[in-house]
């Protein structure tokens, strides 16, 4: 992505965002790519190049807490309604009436809340690895973890309390190579044994364990992530977990009505068969419960980072889905 394509905007909440912008050609729709933890707009680069060459409009922010965007460390800044409003402010500034949202990881939570609070701004949604996240007013973390374990058959979110703990950012920064090697696991099965169970991720980094880089990750890619993440620090990105474990998101979603919690727009779900933290079963359960619009699903023989590991396959699948929407 060319540096000249990036813009800055201070949203109505007072946070300054950095985002990549490409105006659509003709009647092509605009795609808003929303990344998760611990990524930046850089990690959509393969999708940006692919869809920009085909005339699609693009809005690709560094999400709150990352890279060129502000990095508040108050977890309340990261509730879904606030993050959704930030994206709407960017769409307003760019005169995008409706966007097709593409969310991955915690970007999926932002896309989910955007369609809950601002459904008229969403033409369709593509969920990558993690599907639509239903509002859970009043539901605590223990219940979320237990429900996920019941569906998956094993502990899934056991690393959330560690990521939410005091000093976790400093420990992860000091053991960055160990942290990074488990976030991008090789083999993917490490997530089931060393990330999902309670206490496992903390034990991994405290013992400074490491795995080799996966095939889709180069040393240059790792260097880029290290530079950006350590420059900004991990305190802000980890707030995405504190929102969940401290019950802030549960409180924030209380205003979402039963009707608003249902998704009537077209949905695409990229299910990743080797993703132990976001196994397809979690996504299928959520979609069946709340999505009322047409659903297109494609399974990939990939782990969580499908946009990097199966770039061509994912891009073609998204393009095929978009072509049907445009027909």
C-alpha positions as CSV (number, residue, x, y, z in Angstrom):
1,X,0.0,0.0,0.0
2,X,1.5,3.3,-1.1
3,X,2.2,5.8,1.8
4,X,0.4,8.5,-0.2
5,X,-2.8,6.5,0.1
6,X,-3.0,6.9,3.9
7,X,-5.0,9.6,5.5
8,X,-5.7,10.9,9.1
9,X,-9.0,11.7,10.8
10,X,-9.9,12.6,14.3
11,X,-13.2,11.0,15.1
12,X,-16.1,12.4,17.1
13,X,-14.8,10.5,20.1
14,X,-11.5,12.4,19.8
15,X,-9.3,9.6,18.6
16,X,-7.1,10.1,15.5
17,X,-7.1,7.2,13.1
18,X,-4.7,6.4,10.3
19,X,-6.3,4.6,7.3
20,X,-5.7,3.7,3.7
21,X,-8.2,5.0,1.2
22,X,-8.9,4.2,-2.4
23,X,-12.0,5.7,-4.1
24,X,-14.1,3.2,-6.0
25,X,-14.2,3.2,-9.8
26,X,-17.6,3.6,-11.4
27,X,-20.3,1.8,-9.5
28,X,-18.0,-0.5,-7.6
29,X,-18.7,-0.9,-3.9
30,X,-16.4,0.1,-1.1
31,X,-14.8,-2.5,1.1
32,X,-13.8,-1.7,4.7
33,X,-11.2,-4.1,5.9
34,X,-11.0,-4.3,9.8
35,X,-8.1,-6.1,11.3
36,X,-7.7,-7.7,14.7
37,X,-5.0,-8.6,17.2
38,X,-2.1,-8.0,16.9
39,X,-2.2,-6.8,13.3
40,X,-2.3,-3.5,11.4
41,X,-3.6,-2.4,8.0
42,X,-0.4,-3.8,6.6
43,X,-1.7,-7.3,7.1
44,X,-4.5,-6.7,4.5
45,X,-1.9,-5.8,1.9
46,X,-2.5,-8.8,-0.3
47,X,-6.3,-8.1,-0.3
48,X,-5.8,-4.4,-0.9
49,X,-3.6,-5.0,-4.0
50,X,-6.1,-7.6,-5.4
51,X,-9.3,-5.6,-5.0
52,X,-7.7,-2.2,-5.8
53,X,-6.7,-3.5,-9.2
54,X,-10.3,-4.5,-9.8
55,X,-11.7,-1.0,-9.1
56,X,-13.2,-1.6,-5.6
57,X,-13.2,1.3,-3.1
58,X,-11.1,0.6,0.0
59,X,-11.1,1.9,3.6
60,X,-8.4,0.1,5.6
61,X,-7.8,1.6,9.0
62,X,-5.2,0.9,11.6
63,X,-7.6,0.0,14.3
64,X,-7.6,1.8,17.6
65,X,-4.5,0.9,19.5
66,X,-2.3,0.2,16.5
67,X,0.4,1.7,14.3
68,X,-0.5,5.2,13.2
69,X,-3.8,5.4,15.1
70,X,-4.2,6.6,18.7
71,X,-3.4,4.1,21.5
72,X,-5.6,4.8,24.6
73,X,-5.0,2.4,27.4
74,X,-8.4,2.8,29.0
75,X,-10.4,-0.4,28.1
76,X,-13.6,1.5,28.0
77,X,-12.4,3.2,24.8
78,X,-12.6,-0.2,23.1
79,X,-16.3,-1.0,23.6
80,X,-18.1,-2.1,20.4
81,X,-20.4,0.9,20.1
82,X,-17.4,3.3,20.3
83,X,-15.3,1.5,17.8
84,X,-18.2,1.2,15.4
85,X,-18.8,4.9,15.7
86,X,-15.2,5.6,14.8
87,X,-15.5,3.6,11.6
88,X,-18.8,5.4,10.7
89,X,-17.0,8.7,11.2
90,X,-14.4,7.6,8.7
91,X,-17.1,6.5,6.2
92,X,-18.8,9.8,6.7
93,X,-15.6,11.7,6.0
94,X,-15.0,9.7,2.9
95,X,-18.6,10.0,1.7
96,X,-19.3,6.3,1.8
97,X,-23.0,5.8,2.4
98,X,-22.7,2.0,2.6
99,X,-19.7,-0.3,2.9
100,X,-19.1,-4.0,2.6
101,X,-17.3,-4.9,5.9
102,X,-14.5,-7.5,5.9
103,X,-13.6,-8.3,9.5
104,X,-10.9,-10.6,10.9
105,X,-10.3,-11.6,14.6
106,X,-11.4,-8.6,16.8
107,X,-12.2,-6.7,13.6
108,X,-15.2,-9.1,13.4
109,X,-16.4,-7.6,16.7
110,X,-16.3,-4.1,15.3
111,X,-18.1,-5.3,12.1
112,X,-20.7,-7.0,14.3
113,X,-21.4,-4.0,16.4
114,X,-21.4,-1.7,13.3
115,X,-24.2,-3.8,11.8
116,X,-26.0,-3.8,15.2
117,X,-25.8,0.0,15.8
118,X,-25.7,1.3,12.2
119,X,-27.3,-1.3,9.9
120,X,-28.1,1.2,7.2
121,X,-24.4,1.8,6.7
122,X,-23.7,-1.9,6.0
123,X,-24.3,-3.4,2.6
124,X,-22.9,-6.9,3.4
125,X,-20.4,-8.5,5.7
126,X,-17.5,-10.9,5.2
127,X,-16.2,-12.6,8.3
128,X,-12.7,-14.1,8.1
129,X,-11.9,-16.9,10.6
130,X,-14.2,-15.5,13.3
131,X,-17.8,-15.2,12.4
132,X,-20.5,-12.8,13.6
133,X,-20.3,-12.1,17.3
134,X,-23.7,-11.9,18.9
135,X,-24.4,-9.3,21.5
136,X,-24.2,-10.9,25.0
137,X,-25.7,-8.3,27.4
138,X,-25.0,-9.2,31.0
139,X,-23.0,-12.4,30.1
140,X,-19.7,-12.6,31.9
141,X,-16.4,-14.0,30.6
142,X,-16.7,-17.3,32.5
143,X,-20.0,-18.0,30.7
144,X,-18.5,-17.1,27.3
145,X,-15.5,-19.4,27.9
146,X,-17.7,-22.3,29.1
147,X,-20.0,-22.0,26.1
148,X,-17.1,-21.9,23.7
149,X,-15.6,-25.0,25.4
150,X,-18.9,-26.8,25.0
151,X,-19.1,-26.1,21.3
152,X,-15.4,-26.7,20.5
153,X,-14.9,-29.6,22.8
154,X,-11.8,-28.1,24.5
155,X,-10.8,-24.9,26.2
156,X,-10.6,-22.0,23.7
157,X,-10.3,-18.7,25.4
158,X,-8.0,-19.5,28.3
159,X,-5.4,-16.9,27.3
160,X,-7.9,-14.0,27.7
161,X,-7.3,-13.6,31.5
162,X,-3.5,-13.6,31.0
163,X,-3.8,-11.0,28.2
164,X,-6.0,-8.9,30.5
165,X,-3.7,-9.2,33.5
166,X,-1.5,-6.4,35.0
167,X,1.9,-6.4,33.4
168,X,1.0,-8.8,30.5
169,X,2.0,-6.2,28.0
170,X,5.5,-5.8,29.5
171,X,6.1,-9.5,29.7
172,X,5.0,-10.1,26.1
173,X,7.2,-7.2,24.9
174,X,10.2,-8.5,26.8
175,X,9.7,-12.0,25.3
176,X,8.5,-10.8,21.9
177,X,10.0,-13.7,19.9
178,X,8.3,-16.2,22.1
179,X,5.0,-14.3,22.0
180,X,5.2,-13.9,18.2
181,X,5.9,-17.5,17.6
182,X,2.8,-18.7,19.4
183,X,0.6,-16.0,17.8
184,X,1.7,-17.3,14.4
185,X,2.1,-21.0,15.3
186,X,4.0,-23.6,13.5
187,X,2.4,-26.1,13.6
188,X,-1.2,-24.7,14.0
189,X,-1.9,-27.4,16.6
190,X,0.1,-25.4,19.1
191,X,-2.9,-23.2,19.7
192,X,-5.0,-26.1,21.0
193,X,-2.3,-27.2,23.5
194,X,-0.5,-23.9,24.4
195,X,-2.9,-21.1,23.8
196,X,-6.5,-22.2,24.5
197,X,-6.0,-23.8,27.9
198,X,-6.0,-21.5,31.0
199,X,-2.5,-20.6,32.0
200,X,-0.8,-22.2,28.9
201,X,0.1,-19.0,27.0
202,X,1.6,-17.4,30.1
203,X,3.7,-20.6,30.7
204,X,4.8,-20.5,27.1
205,X,6.2,-17.0,27.2
206,X,7.7,-17.3,30.8
207,X,9.7,-20.3,29.6
208,X,10.6,-18.4,26.4
209,X,9.5,-21.2,24.2
210,X,9.5,-20.6,20.5
211,X,8.3,-22.2,17.3
212,X,9.7,-21.7,13.8
213,X,8.1,-19.2,11.5
214,X,5.2,-20.6,9.4
215,X,5.7,-20.7,5.6
216,X,3.5,-17.6,5.0
217,X,5.6,-15.4,7.4
218,X,9.0,-14.1,6.3
219,X,11.7,-12.7,8.5
220,X,10.9,-9.3,6.9
221,X,7.3,-9.7,7.9
222,X,8.3,-10.5,11.4
223,X,10.6,-7.5,11.6
224,X,7.8,-5.2,10.4
225,X,5.4,-6.5,13.1
226,X,8.1,-6.2,15.8
227,X,8.9,-2.6,14.8
228,X,5.3,-1.5,14.8
229,X,4.1,-3.4,17.8
230,X,7.1,-2.6,20.1
231,X,7.1,1.1,19.0
232,X,3.4,1.5,20.1
233,X,3.5,-1.1,22.9
234,X,1.0,-3.8,23.6
235,X,-0.9,-2.1,26.4
236,X,-3.4,-0.6,24.0
237,X,-4.0,-3.7,21.8
238,X,-4.5,-5.9,24.9
239,X,-7.5,-3.7,25.9
240,X,-9.5,-5.6,23.3
241,X,-9.3,-8.5,25.8
242,X,-9.9,-6.4,28.9
243,X,-13.2,-5.2,27.4
244,X,-14.4,-8.8,27.3
245,X,-13.0,-10.1,30.6
246,X,-14.1,-6.9,32.6
247,X,-17.7,-7.1,31.3
248,X,-17.5,-3.8,29.5
249,X,-18.7,-5.3,26.2
250,X,-21.6,-7.1,27.9
251,X,-22.7,-3.8,29.4
252,X,-22.3,-1.9,26.1
253,X,-24.5,-4.3,24.2
254,X,-27.5,-3.9,26.6
255,X,-29.0,-1.3,24.3
256,X,-29.1,-3.6,21.3
257,X,-32.6,-4.9,20.7
258,X,-33.4,-8.5,19.7
259,X,-34.2,-7.3,16.2
260,X,-31.0,-5.3,15.9
261,X,-29.0,-8.3,17.0
262,X,-30.1,-10.2,13.9
263,X,-28.2,-9.7,10.6
264,X,-30.3,-9.3,7.5
265,X,-27.5,-8.4,5.1
266,X,-25.7,-11.0,3.0
267,X,-22.9,-12.7,4.9
268,X,-19.7,-14.5,3.7
269,X,-17.9,-16.7,6.2
270,X,-14.3,-17.9,5.6
271,X,-14.1,-20.9,8.0
272,X,-10.5,-22.0,8.8
273,X,-10.3,-25.8,9.5
274,X,-6.9,-25.5,11.3
275,X,-7.9,-22.6,13.6
276,X,-8.1,-24.1,17.1
277,X,-9.1,-20.8,18.7
278,X,-11.8,-19.9,16.2
279,X,-12.9,-23.3,15.0
280,X,-15.6,-23.3,12.3
281,X,-18.1,-24.8,14.8
282,X,-18.2,-21.6,16.7
283,X,-18.9,-19.6,13.6
284,X,-21.6,-21.9,12.3
285,X,-23.3,-21.8,15.7
286,X,-23.4,-18.0,15.8
287,X,-24.5,-17.7,12.1
288,X,-27.3,-20.2,12.6
289,X,-28.6,-18.3,15.7
290,X,-28.5,-14.7,14.3
291,X,-28.0,-14.3,10.6
292,X,-31.2,-14.1,8.6
293,X,-29.8,-12.9,5.3
294,X,-28.2,-15.2,2.7
295,X,-25.0,-16.9,3.9
296,X,-22.1,-18.1,1.8
297,X,-19.5,-20.3,3.5
298,X,-16.2,-21.6,2.3
299,X,-13.8,-23.7,4.3
300,X,-10.1,-23.3,4.0
301,X,-7.4,-25.7,5.0
302,X,-5.8,-22.9,7.0
303,X,-5.2,-21.6,10.5
304,X,-6.3,-18.2,11.8
305,X,-4.1,-16.3,9.3
306,X,-5.8,-17.3,6.1
307,X,-5.4,-13.9,4.5
308,X,-1.7,-14.5,4.6
309,X,-1.4,-18.3,4.1
310,X,-4.1,-18.8,1.5
311,X,-4.1,-15.4,-0.1
312,X,-5.1,-16.3,-3.7
313,X,-7.8,-18.8,-2.5
314,X,-9.4,-16.3,-0.1
315,X,-9.2,-13.4,-2.6
316,X,-10.9,-15.4,-5.3
317,X,-13.6,-16.6,-2.9
318,X,-14.4,-13.1,-1.8
319,X,-14.4,-11.9,-5.4
320,X,-16.8,-14.6,-6.4
321,X,-19.1,-13.6,-3.5
322,X,-18.9,-9.9,-4.4
323,X,-19.7,-10.6,-8.1
324,X,-22.9,-12.3,-7.1
325,X,-23.8,-9.3,-4.9
326,X,-23.2,-6.9,-7.7
327,X,-25.1,-9.0,-10.3
